[in-house]
Amino acid sequence: MQRKESKRYKKALGLVDSSAKYTLKKAVEVLKSFPPAKFNETVDLSFHLGVDPRQSDQMVRGTVPLPHGSGRVIRVIVFTKTGPSHDAAVEAGAEYVGFEDLIAKCAGGWVDFDVAIATPEAMAEVRKLGKVLGPRGLMPNPKTGTVTDDTGKAVKEFKAGRVEYKVDKTSNLNMPVGKISFTAEQILENAKVAINAIEKARPSSVKGTYICSITLSTTMSPAVHISLKGGTAVVE
């Protein structure tokens, strides 16, 4: 079924050349010129990577702290036993901190949170939640900084704007880099940091082109294609 395009979307289409590629700075300017939606849209970067996600040594996954945050209110839970890591997580502002009680709550299907953090000690039991948390991308993982004894630091970083990224099975990777209400400079700075993180995450086994394409868009807008040179985005 063909999507019916709104007047707002059609007007936005008229402000971007779909066949052109823009510098990152210009792409942000174009995005800011689009007619606003009735809500504060998320700004997303989308990458198509020259990797084979079926190969374990070509998985691109990690986290990156955005200098201006993501603009989202991040709900964080922490799996940990009573002790310093428990107290640190509570003090840092985690929404829910616990161990056996929290595991039982999640086992019952509760997933009303955005990030789950666990101490290495707790992971022996938390792994049993794989079928509940795994499909939703909520399982704590050392590669994303969500398995750690320093729970206080982890909670603060995720709440401040640390975002996770993971390439999907079609070699695409999407990540939020702010809200359309951010200034153009804030979006640009967040996007530059995000792109740099993906570049640094290049698996050593990948040969040839790594970043095939990058687009910038909001929740309800057309995509703006970013110009690439030497395997990286042209900023200005």
C-alpha atoms as a printed R data frame, in Angstrom:
    type eleno elety resid chain resno      x       y      z
1   ATOM     1    CA   MET     A     1  0.000   0.000  0.000
2   ATOM     2    CA   GLN     A     2  1.482   3.326 -1.047
3   ATOM     3    CA   ARG     A     3  1.952   5.859  1.737
4   ATOM     4    CA   LYS     A     4 -0.100   9.024  1.393
5   ATOM     5    CA   GLU     A     5  2.292  11.942  1.682
6   ATOM     6    CA   SER     A     6  1.214  14.902  3.793
7   ATOM     7    CA   LYS     A     7  1.371  18.500  2.581
8   ATOM     8    CA   ARG     A     8  4.160  19.093  5.096
9   ATOM     9    CA   TYR     A     9  6.186  16.164  3.730
10  ATOM    10    CA   LYS     A    10  5.653  17.283  0.126
11  ATOM    11    CA   LYS     A    11  6.827  20.776  1.033
12  ATOM    12    CA   ALA     A    12  9.944  19.302  2.646
13  ATOM    13    CA   LEU     A    13 10.605  17.254 -0.502
14  ATOM    14    CA   GLY     A    14 10.659  20.487 -2.456
15  ATOM    15    CA   LEU     A    15 13.442  21.833 -0.258
16  ATOM    16    CA   VAL     A    16 15.901  18.991 -0.887
17  ATOM    17    CA   ASP     A    17 17.440  17.621 -4.074
18  ATOM    18    CA   SER     A    18 17.078  13.845 -3.694
19  ATOM    19    CA   SER     A    19 19.743  13.252 -6.352
20  ATOM    20    CA   ALA     A    20 22.319  15.508 -4.672
21  ATOM    21    CA   LYS     A    21 24.724  14.916 -1.800
22  ATOM    22    CA   TYR     A    22 25.293  17.635  0.749
23  ATOM    23    CA   THR     A    23 28.074  18.511  3.153
24  ATOM    24    CA   LEU     A    24 27.144  17.611  6.700
25  ATOM    25    CA   LYS     A    25 26.810  21.286  7.641
26  ATOM    26    CA   LYS     A    26 24.529  22.008  4.667
27  ATOM    27    CA   ALA     A    27 22.471  18.866  5.355
28  ATOM    28    CA   VAL     A    28 21.753  20.116  8.871
29  ATOM    29    CA   GLU     A    29 20.713  23.494  7.475
30  ATOM    30    CA   VAL     A    30 18.357  21.801  5.008
31  ATOM    31    CA   LEU     A    31 16.886  19.666  7.794
32  ATOM    32    CA   LYS     A    32 16.267  22.756  9.935
33  ATOM    33    CA   SER     A    33 14.475  24.418  7.006
34  ATOM    34    CA   PHE     A    34 11.832  21.689  6.740
35  ATOM    35    CA   PRO     A    35  8.303  22.556  7.922
36  ATOM    36    CA   PRO     A    36  7.983  21.450 11.579
37  ATOM    37    CA   ALA     A    37  5.848  18.543 12.712
38  ATOM    38    CA   LYS     A    38  3.481  18.796 15.679
39  ATOM    39    CA   PHE     A    39  6.042  17.177 17.980
40  ATOM    40    CA   ASN     A    40  9.760  17.483 18.657
41  ATOM    41    CA   GLU     A    41 11.153  15.085 16.050
42  ATOM    42    CA   THR     A    42 14.264  12.984 16.596
43  ATOM    43    CA   VAL     A    43 17.194  13.630 14.263
44  ATOM    44    CA   ASP     A    44 18.695  10.390 12.954
45  ATOM    45    CA   LEU     A    45 21.876   9.430 11.150
46  ATOM    46    CA   SER     A    46 21.582   6.343  8.962
47  ATOM    47    CA   PHE     A    47 24.589   4.461  7.610
48  ATOM    48    CA   HIS     A    48 24.897   1.688  5.055
49  ATOM    49    CA   LEU     A    49 28.122  -0.171  5.804
50  ATOM    50    CA   GLY     A    50 30.281  -2.449  3.691
51  ATOM    51    CA   VAL     A    51 30.286  -5.193  6.311
52  ATOM    52    CA   ASP     A    52 28.844  -8.692  6.517
53  ATOM    53    CA   PRO     A    53 26.995  -8.831  9.875
54  ATOM    54    CA   ARG     A    54 26.797 -12.633  9.568
55  ATOM    55    CA   GLN     A    55 30.515 -12.703 10.301
56  ATOM    56    CA   SER     A    56 31.212 -12.266 14.012
57  ATOM    57    CA   ASP     A    57 34.379 -10.283 13.291
58  ATOM    58    CA   GLN     A    58 32.434  -7.759 11.206
59  ATOM    59    CA   MET     A    59 29.821  -6.805 13.798
60  ATOM    60    CA   VAL     A    60 29.763  -3.038 14.381
61  ATOM    61    CA   ARG     A    61 28.395  -2.278 17.828
62  ATOM    62    CA   GLY     A    62 29.143   0.125 20.641
63  ATOM    63    CA   THR     A    63 28.158   3.349 22.370
64  ATOM    64    CA   VAL     A    64 29.087   6.994 21.929
65  ATOM    65    CA   PRO     A    65 28.536   9.973 24.261
66  ATOM    66    CA   LEU     A    66 26.975  12.876 22.374
67  ATOM    67    CA   PRO     A    67 28.289  16.299 23.468
68  ATOM    68    CA   HIS     A    68 24.766  17.747 23.576
69  ATOM    69    CA   GLY     A    69 22.900  14.591 24.542
70  ATOM    70    CA   SER     A    70 20.201  12.828 22.565
71  ATOM    71    CA   GLY     A    71 17.302  14.958 23.760
72  ATOM    72    CA   ARG     A    72 15.553  11.881 25.104
73  ATOM    73    CA   VAL     A    73 14.670  11.078 28.705
74  ATOM    74    CA   ILE     A    74 16.518   7.794 29.216
75  ATOM    75    CA   ARG     A    75 15.069   5.296 31.702
76  ATOM    76    CA   VAL     A    76 17.829   3.150 33.196
77  ATOM    77    CA   ILE     A    77 17.624   0.019 35.336
78  ATOM    78    CA   VAL     A    78 20.537  -1.688 37.077
79  ATOM    79    CA   PHE     A    79 20.926  -5.344 38.026
80  ATOM    80    CA   THR     A    80 23.181  -5.522 41.078
81  ATOM    81    CA   LYS     A    81 23.300  -6.989 44.542
82  ATOM    82    CA   THR     A    82 23.215  -4.849 47.665
83  ATOM    83    CA   GLY     A    83 26.476  -2.965 48.177
84  ATOM    84    CA   PRO     A    84 28.502  -0.061 46.743
85  ATOM    85    CA   SER     A    85 27.366  -0.667 43.134
86  ATOM    86    CA   HIS     A    86 23.723  -0.640 44.275
87  ATOM    87    CA   ASP     A    87 24.119   2.594 46.212
88  ATOM    88    CA   ALA     A    88 26.041   4.269 43.362
89  ATOM    89    CA   ALA     A    89 23.317   3.400 40.833
90  ATOM    90    CA   VAL     A    90 20.600   4.796 43.086
91  ATOM    91    CA   GLU     A    91 22.557   7.987 43.701
92  ATOM    92    CA   ALA     A    92 23.170   8.416 39.944
93  ATOM    93    CA   GLY     A    93 19.422   8.390 39.294
94  ATOM    94    CA   ALA     A    94 18.631   4.919 37.939
95  ATOM    95    CA   GLU     A    95 14.861   4.352 37.761
96  ATOM    96    CA   TYR     A    96 15.050   0.847 39.232
97  ATOM    97    CA   VAL     A    97 17.904  -0.933 40.993
98  ATOM    98    CA   GLY     A    98 17.710  -4.514 42.188
99  ATOM    99    CA   PHE     A    99 18.722  -8.103 41.675
100 ATOM   100    CA   GLU     A   100 16.427 -11.101 42.228
101 ATOM   101    CA   ASP     A   101 13.318  -8.908 42.426
102 ATOM   102    CA   LEU     A   102 14.254  -7.026 39.253
103 ATOM   103    CA   ILE     A   103 15.124 -10.219 37.372
104 ATOM   104    CA   ALA     A   104 11.728 -11.694 38.325
105 ATOM   105    CA   LYS     A   105  9.974  -8.500 37.204
106 ATOM   106    CA   CYS     A   106 11.642  -8.624 33.786
107 ATOM   107    CA   ALA     A   107 11.078 -12.377 33.463
108 ATOM   108    CA   GLY     A   108  7.399 -11.585 33.801
109 ATOM   109    CA   GLY     A   109  7.589  -9.406 30.681
110 ATOM   110    CA   TRP     A   110  8.291  -5.959 32.105
111 ATOM   111    CA   VAL     A   111 10.505  -3.966 29.719
112 ATOM   112    CA   ASP     A   112  9.439  -0.393 30.447
113 ATOM   113    CA   PHE     A   113 12.952   1.046 30.254
114 ATOM   114    CA   ASP     A   114 15.549   2.117 27.675
115 ATOM   115    CA   VAL     A   115 18.878   0.843 29.049
116 ATOM   116    CA   ALA     A   116 19.728  -2.101 31.305
117 ATOM   117    CA   ILE     A   117 23.041  -2.138 33.157
118 ATOM   118    CA   ALA     A   118 24.420  -5.082 35.136
119 ATOM   119    CA   THR     A   119 27.488  -5.791 37.229
120 ATOM   120    CA   PRO     A   120 29.671  -8.703 36.024
121 ATOM   121    CA   GLU     A   121 28.628 -10.644 39.144
122 ATOM   122    CA   ALA     A   122 24.938 -10.206 38.342
123 ATOM   123    CA   MET     A   123 25.279 -11.354 34.720
124 ATOM   124    CA   ALA     A   124 25.257 -15.037 35.671
125 ATOM   125    CA   GLU     A   125 21.555 -14.657 36.497
126 ATOM   126    CA   VAL     A   126 20.710 -11.823 34.111
127 ATOM   127    CA   ARG     A   127 21.708 -14.015 31.132
128 ATOM   128    CA   LYS     A   128 18.580 -16.051 31.832
129 ATOM   129    CA   LEU     A   129 16.582 -13.055 30.584
130 ATOM   130    CA   GLY     A   130 18.002 -13.439 27.072
131 ATOM   131    CA   LYS     A   131 14.669 -14.324 25.486
132 ATOM   132    CA   VAL     A   132 13.003 -11.283 27.044
133 ATOM   133    CA   LEU     A   133 15.695  -8.628 26.722
134 ATOM   134    CA   GLY     A   134 17.645  -9.880 23.685
135 ATOM   135    CA   PRO     A   135 15.011  -9.325 20.966
136 ATOM   136    CA   ARG     A   136 14.503  -5.766 22.231
137 ATOM   137    CA   GLY     A   137 18.208  -4.940 22.290
138 ATOM   138    CA   LEU     A   138 18.123  -4.463 26.062
139 ATOM   139    CA   MET     A   139 20.503  -7.208 27.172
140 ATOM   140    CA   PRO     A   140 23.535  -5.805 29.047
141 ATOM   141    CA   ASN     A   141 26.722  -6.258 27.030
142 ATOM   142    CA   PRO     A   142 30.372  -5.407 27.813
143 ATOM   143    CA   LYS     A   143 30.790  -3.978 24.274
144 ATOM   144    CA   THR     A   144 28.207  -1.299 24.958
145 ATOM   145    CA   GLY     A   145 29.467  -0.422 28.434
146 ATOM   146    CA   THR     A   146 26.393  -1.869 30.114
147 ATOM   147    CA   VAL     A   147 28.238  -4.605 32.027
148 ATOM   148    CA   THR     A   148 30.359  -2.820 34.613
149 ATOM   149    CA   ASP     A   149 31.088  -2.513 38.324
150 ATOM   150    CA   ASP     A   150 31.097   1.281 37.981
151 ATOM   151    CA   THR     A   151 27.324   1.502 37.839
152 ATOM   152    CA   GLY     A   152 27.185   5.133 38.921
153 ATOM   153    CA   LYS     A   153 29.319   6.308 36.018
154 ATOM   154    CA   ALA     A   154 27.409   4.174 33.513
155 ATOM   155    CA   VAL     A   155 24.010   5.463 34.677
156 ATOM   156    CA   LYS     A   156 25.174   9.093 34.493
157 ATOM   157    CA   GLU     A   157 26.649   8.646 30.993
158 ATOM   158    CA   PHE     A   158 23.536   7.055 29.514
159 ATOM   159    CA   LYS     A   159 21.261   9.630 31.087
160 ATOM   160    CA   ALA     A   160 23.526  12.435 29.849
161 ATOM   161    CA   GLY     A   161 23.310  11.283 26.242
162 ATOM   162    CA   ARG     A   162 25.379   8.171 25.594
163 ATOM   163    CA   VAL     A   163 23.664   6.326 22.730
164 ATOM   164    CA   GLU     A   164 24.063   2.750 21.575
165 ATOM   165    CA   TYR     A   165 24.516   1.682 17.971
166 ATOM   166    CA   LYS     A   166 24.444  -1.706 16.273
167 ATOM   167    CA   VAL     A   167 24.522  -2.713 12.623
168 ATOM   168    CA   ASP     A   168 21.494  -4.757 11.567
169 ATOM   169    CA   LYS     A   169 21.370  -7.873  9.394
170 ATOM   170    CA   THR     A   170 21.046  -5.765  6.234
171 ATOM   171    CA   SER     A   171 24.281  -3.840  7.029
172 ATOM   172    CA   ASN     A   172 22.369  -0.700  7.983
173 ATOM   173    CA   LEU     A   173 22.978   1.233 11.180
174 ATOM   174    CA   ASN     A   174 20.744   3.971 12.593
175 ATOM   175    CA   MET     A   175 21.373   6.226 15.569
176 ATOM   176    CA   PRO     A   176 19.737   9.329 17.071
177 ATOM   177    CA   VAL     A   177 21.865  12.474 17.211
178 ATOM   178    CA   GLY     A   178 19.465  14.878 18.881
179 ATOM   179    CA   LYS     A   179 16.126  16.611 18.440
180 ATOM   180    CA   ILE     A   180 15.050  19.050 15.746
181 ATOM   181    CA   SER     A   181 14.645  21.666 18.518
182 ATOM   182    CA   PHE     A   182 18.438  21.612 18.985
183 ATOM   183    CA   THR     A   183 20.385  24.415 17.327
184 ATOM   184    CA   ALA     A   184 22.011  23.640 13.984
185 ATOM   185    CA   GLU     A   185 25.423  23.807 15.684
186 ATOM   186    CA   GLN     A   186 24.385  21.281 18.354
187 ATOM   187    CA   ILE     A   187 23.080  18.827 15.748
188 ATOM   188    CA   LEU     A   188 26.230  19.294 13.657
189 ATOM   189    CA   GLU     A   189 28.542  18.667 16.620
190 ATOM   190    CA   ASN     A   190 26.590  15.581 17.712
191 ATOM   191    CA   ALA     A   191 26.594  14.213 14.153
192 ATOM   192    CA   LYS     A   192 30.350  14.739 13.764
193 ATOM   193    CA   VAL     A   193 31.029  12.827 16.990
194 ATOM   194    CA   ALA     A   194 28.669  10.024 15.941
195 ATOM   195    CA   ILE     A   195 30.253   9.659 12.481
196 ATOM   196    CA   ASN     A   196 33.724   9.628 14.013
197 ATOM   197    CA   ALA     A   197 32.649   6.834 16.368
198 ATOM   198    CA   ILE     A   198 31.382   4.693 13.477
199 ATOM   199    CA   GLU     A   199 34.610   5.299 11.565
200 ATOM   200    CA   LYS     A   200 36.696   4.181 14.538
201 ATOM   201    CA   ALA     A   201 34.508   1.089 14.949
202 ATOM   202    CA   ARG     A   202 35.594  -0.259 11.543
203 ATOM   203    CA   PRO     A   203 36.382  -3.988 11.915
204 ATOM   204    CA   SER     A   204 39.955  -4.839 10.907
205 ATOM   205    CA   SER     A   205 38.656  -7.672  8.714
206 ATOM   206    CA   VAL     A   206 36.659  -5.334  6.447
207 ATOM   207    CA   LYS     A   207 38.288  -4.735  3.067
208 ATOM   208    CA   GLY     A   208 37.305  -2.076  0.565
209 ATOM   209    CA   THR     A   209 34.647   0.563  1.222
210 ATOM   210    CA   TYR     A   210 33.466   0.633  4.828
211 ATOM   211    CA   ILE     A   211 30.968   3.516  4.926
212 ATOM   212    CA   CYS     A   212 28.936   3.246  1.722
213 ATOM   213    CA   SER     A   213 26.386   5.973  2.457
214 ATOM   214    CA   ILE     A   214 25.129   8.300  5.183
215 ATOM   215    CA   THR     A   215 21.798  10.102  5.359
216 ATOM   216    CA   LEU     A   216 20.390  12.594  7.848
217 ATOM   217    CA   SER     A   217 16.677  12.835  8.567
218 ATOM   218    CA   THR     A   218 14.065  13.531 11.214
219 ATOM   219    CA   THR     A   219 11.276  11.205 12.307
220 ATOM   220    CA   MET     A   220  8.881  12.465  9.618
221 ATOM   221    CA   SER     A   221 11.148  14.031  7.001
222 ATOM   222    CA   PRO     A   222 12.743  12.996  3.715
223 ATOM   223    CA   ALA     A   223 16.363  11.836  3.936
224 ATOM   224    CA   VAL     A   224 19.215  14.202  3.108
225 ATOM   225    CA   HIS     A   225 22.210  12.399  1.601
226 ATOM   226    CA   ILE     A   226 25.662  13.261  2.943
227 ATOM   227    CA   SER     A   227 28.653  13.693  0.630
228 ATOM   228    CA   LEU     A   228 31.520  11.269  1.274
229 ATOM   229    CA   LYS     A   229 35.191  11.680  0.436
230 ATOM   230    CA   GLY     A   230 37.906   9.214  1.311
231 ATOM   231    CA   GLY     A   231 35.417   7.083  3.222
232 ATOM   232    CA   THR     A   232 34.249   9.848  5.539
233 ATOM   233    CA   ALA     A   233 31.627  12.583  5.569
234 ATOM   234    CA   VAL     A   234 32.437  15.970  4.082
235 ATOM   235    CA   VAL     A   235 31.648  18.356  6.948
236 ATOM   236    CA   GLU     A   236 31.779  21.755  5.221
